[in-house]
Amino acid sequence: MKRGEALRRVLSAAKSGRDGIRGALMFYAGFSCGMEGKRGCLVCRQCRRTVHPRPGGRAAGDRVASPKSKHCSYKLIRQGQADGSIRAAIDCEATARLMLCVLQGMRVVGKTGRTHAQMSAVAIPR
């Protein structure tokens, strides 16, 4: 099963927007530790191209920073506001950008050999 499909299954099982966000964080925690975490992803592998694309080429980071990349988090936050699991006063746009940074950051930090417990602490702080 592809990663995107697996994430969609996790999100479809969520009972609220807040549970969906927690599910996404736990999903990324699982892919950001151990051997899986050390594997490359497009952004991590091509970090240099993310900042400095080839002449005439598109930066890999353009895909990460696109509005579509944060759309899922935005939808979950809105869902949570509608179902009462997330405060209505939360700035949906800013929080979706924060989620994008956290999720992509988890992939980068996972390259340093973090444990599942360390990565899942992001989703479920102790």
Secondary structure, 3 states (H helix, E strand, C coil): CCHHHHHHHHHHCCCCHHHHHHHHHHHHHHCCCHHHHHCCCHHHHCHHHHHCCCCCCCCCHHHHHCHHHHHHHHHHHHHHHHHCCCCCCCCHHHHHHHHHHHHHHHHHHHCCCCCHHHHHCCCCCC
